Amino acid sequence: MELSLLTKYERQDARAVLQRLDRRGILGVANLEATLSHFARAMLREDVVVNLSEAGIPSPNGFYEMLGQHDAVISGSFVPSFLDPELARSWTTEEVSVGDVDVYIGKGKLDIVLNALADLPGADMEILERHAAPPPTVNEDGTVSNGGRDLVFYTNTAIHAMASVRFMDENGKVGYMDVVESKSASAFLPIVRFNLTHLRAGLTFDGYVNMHPTWSEGRRTFASEHVQTPPTDALNDLMAQGLRYTGWLDKYRRRGYDVRDEGVVKGIKQHECFSSVDCPLTTRNTCDEGVQYIAYSERGAIEACSGPPRWLRDPVVYWRHGGRCEWGGEASATAKVYDSEGVSDDPSDGN
Ligand SMILES: [Zn+2]
């Protein structure tokens, strides 16, 4: 049921209840089976659209519909600022350009989505830059990485190509968006490849998905071994720019996150290593019980009764956080990312 179909008084009552809750509370209500869950889902959808509008996205309703048409996923800082608006308000513009929206799409969809964005009414869209992932380079130690060009973007080796676009409406309001094409048919390959676990989350047309809900409690986030042992050439590039590699982690600490980068994942509940979804040694997947999916479209809520949505299972994406686990003794595992069609984040495999 759409919020707009309810009487004015019913809407006011639902809002009066929901507005007393924080975002997590509203997400909890959205997961209920009672009538209130319909209102919560409608409120979450409305708030996604309002946040998109505030970020300078023209025709935010049309953009939201487009997410569903192309199985696109909003990820990056837009997601934590939607979920945790109180925290986001504490960020200064030097720390994060809050207005930016990052959209992830499956392989082969970049032109389609750029055309759809250009067709959104209400603003002019300009493509500022567009890159295919640079060819892989072999490091001195024999490891393969994505090369040093456009470093910030391409340290994520699950990205196939990207474009940065700018919207400007007739009043001069500007919005920026990065459109990121995955190496996989799934938009989630680069998302589970993010080096901090709290970033492995997204907003789709149908709902909110979080790959590490138990690890993200209390604004906690774990750095992957990719951060602890950055590619040689990437590190050299950062040195050349006068930046410390840990500066990237410090950025998130300044934003209020409890960033853990010890090399051994600590502080999670006791479990059976290599099989629990809480274990960094376990190979996870986008359809396993550790994935938190909260639908906020009515379509999504109905579909969720019969299993994971299509955009999480076609294809399934697998990942392992890797490193070592406090419950696993000396056992260790490398980080990895791949999908059920055999596409991986390894730059040397030709995908
Ligand atoms: Zn473990």
Residues whose N, C-alpha, C, O or C-beta is under 5 A from the ligand:
A	BS01	ZN	E272 C273 F274 C279 P280 C325 W327 G328
